Amino acid sequence: MSVPRPLAGHAALVTGAGRGIGRTIAERLAGDGAAVCLAARSHDELEAVRAAIEAVGGRAVVAPGDLTDPAVPGELVAYATAELGGLSILVNNAGGAHRVRPLEALDDATFARGTDLNYTSVFRMMREAAPHLFAAAPQTGAAVLNIISIAAERGLDGMSYYGGAKAAVAALSRTAAREWGPRGVRVNCLGPGWIDTDLSRPLLDDPDFVRQTLAQVPLGRFGQPQDIADVAAFLVSDAAAYVTGSTLFVDGGLFA
């Protein structure tokens, strides 16, 4: 019996695809039939993801680059479309809080870097991808998925610049959904809660943090990257053909 491949015929570009949530999303999209361009700063990590995808019969190409460089989004989109023959899915996953500081001690450089990585890069990626998404929409449909965070809706101490940038992405996405809907391009956000990844491991190794956090999560566990990838695959597929301008928090009920 053949395995359903709901994304067959799609070409996807996933940023931050070298590890954690981004890697798992990329592998899930490839498993669902999409050809995937993997983007991140680390070439070695991307090559490992590419090898894993190809080992199970998928197709992937790698495109290392630092998204805080204004030239890189255009270069990534140009490479992805040339290698994959177009672009119908964009997943903006790259981001992170590189420093924890209270607002009164937040320096301009930290604020600027956090904004460039978490917000400005998303804007640039969407702008560069737009004509290719518009072109693909009549044939395959097209979708943008922006990975934000619970920090967009809930204050996290020391991360004002990060939460602000993620909230800005949500607002950007709602506007793009209105502007691009008539062109056949859907735009949504996915907000992970507390997910068990390498980046969150220092926190998850703290018993006090684990106890206090899980007391607020009705499902009583931390999420896994696969929990995010499963929802991401739904949101970029035809199963979500009437979903745009939305933000779905995958947080175990934290916001309930």
N, C-alpha and C positions, 0 to 999 in steps of 0.2 A: 504494500500500500504506500502511495507516495505521501510525503510529508507536505502539508500546506506551506506555501511560500508567499505570504500576503504582500511582500514588498518586492517580488520579482519584477524586474524592469526599472526599478528605482536606482538612482545614484545619490548617495548620501555623503555629506561632509560632517564629521564629528570633531569638534575641538576638545582639547584636554583628554584625548583618547588613549594616553599612554598607560593609565592605571586607574584603579578605583571605579567610580561610577562611569566615567567616560569610556573606559575600556569595556566595561560590561555592556553599556549601551551599544557600542560599536559592534561587539561580537553578537549581540542579539539581533541587530538590524541585518548583519551579514547572514546570520542563520535564517532570517526570514526572507532572504533572497536579494537584498540590496547589495550593489557594489559600493564599497565604502572607501572614502579617503580619510585617513587617520592623521590628525594634526595635533601636535604638542611640541614642547621645547626639546624633549629628549629623543634623539634618533634611535638609541638602543632600545628604549621602552617601546617605541612605535614598531620597530622591527619585530619585537617579541609578539606584539599583538597581531601584526600582519601574518607571522608564521602560524599563530594559533588559528586564525581565521582560515588560512589556506589549507591547514591540516585537515579541516573538516569540509573542504570543498567550496569555501567561500572565496570571494575576490576582494582584495584590499590593496591600496597603495598608500605610501607614507609621505607626509609633507611636514618636516620639522619647521618650526618657526615660533618666534616670540610675538604674541599678539599685541604687546604694548608698543611695538614698532609700527608706526602708521602705515608703512608700505606693505606689511605682511598680509593683512586680510585680502587685499587685491591679488597678491601673489598666490595665496592659498586657493582662492576661488578660481583663478586662471588655471592653475595646475590641476585642480580637481576636475574641472569641466573638460580640459584637454585629455586627461587620462581616462575619464569615465564616460566621455561623450555627452556630458550635460550635467545638470544638477537639479534634483527634485526634492531633496530633503536636506535641511540644514539644522544641525543640533549644536547650539552654543552652550558648551558645558565648561569650558576653561574658566577658571576663576579661583578665588580663595582669599582668605584673610591672612596676609603675610606677617602681620604684627598686631599685637593686642595692646591698646593704649586707651586710657580714658579721654574723653573729648577735650578736656582742658589741656591735655598734654600731647594732643595729636599734632604732629608737624605737617607742614605743607607737602613735603616729599612723600610721606606715607599716604596722605589723603589722595594726592595726585596719582600715585602708582596704583592704589586700590581702585580708584575710579577708572583709570585707563584700562585695567585688566578686567574689572567686573561689569563695567557699563560701556565705556567708549568702544572697546573692542567688539562688543555685541552689535552696537550701532553700525560700525564699519563693516562687519561681516554681513549683516543684513543688507546694507546698501550695495555692497559689491555683488552679493548673490542675487539681488532682486531681478535683474533682467533674465537670468538663467532660470529662476523659479517661474517667472511669468511665461517663459517659452515652454517649459515642461508641463505646466498645469493642464493644458488642453488634452495632452496625451496620457499622462499618468496621474495627474493631480500633484500638488506640491504642498509642502508643509515646513514650517519653522517651529522648532521647539527650543525654548530658552530655559536653561536650568537655573533656577534662582535658589532660594533658601527660606527657611522659616524666619531668618533674620529680616526678611522683607516686611514681615508683619509683626514680629515680636522682638523687642529690644534685647540684644545680647551685650553684656557688659564688655567694654573695650573694643567694640566692633561697629561703632557708629558709621564709619566710612563704608564698611562692607554692607551693612543693612541698608544704608541710603542708596548705594549703587544697585543693589538687588531690587529694591522698591522701584527705582527708576527704570530698570529693565521691564518690570511688570507693566508700568505705565506706557513705555515705548511699545510693548507688545500689543497692548489693547488698541493703541492708535494704528499700528501697522495692520492689525486684524481688520479694522474698518476700511483702511485705504486699499488693502490688498485683496480683501474678500471678493470684490467684483472681478479681480484678475484670476480668481481660482486658487489663491494661496491662503492657506490657513496658518494662523500664528497663535501659539499657546505657550504657557509657562508651566513648568513642573517644579514644585518646591519640596526638596527632600527634608525630612526631619533629621533626627540623629541616626546616622548611618555608620555601620562598622566598616571603616576603610583605614588604610595606612595613615592618612592624615589625621583621623580622629583617634587613632590608637592611644596617644598619650593621655587623652581624657578618659578613654574607656578602661585604662589601666588604673584609674584612680577610684577606689572603692566608694568613697564619699560621693563623687560625681555620679557614678553609676546608680547608687541608691537613690539619690535625690532626683535624678533625671527620670529613672524608670517609674518613680512614684507618680509622675505626671503623665505617663504614657499608658493609656487604657489597655493597649494590647500587651503591655508588660515586657517588651523586648526592644532592642535596637534593630533598626532595619538593616537589610543586606543590600549590596549593590544590585542584585538581581531583582529586588522589589522595585527599584527605580527603573531598571531596564525594561521590565515587563510593562509598566505603565507608559514609558516612553514609546515603546513599540506600538502600543495601542494608539497613542495620540498622533503619531505620524502616519498611521495606516488609514485605509478606507473605513475601518470600523468606527473611526471618529470623524467621519466625513461631514457631520453637522456640528462639530465642536470647533469654535475659534474665538479668540479674545478671552480665553479662560485661563485661570491658574488653578492647578490641582495640587494640593499639598499631600504628599505621601509621608505621613508622620506618625502612623500608629495611633491616631486619635488625639495627638497632643493639643490640637486646636479645638477639639470637640467641647 
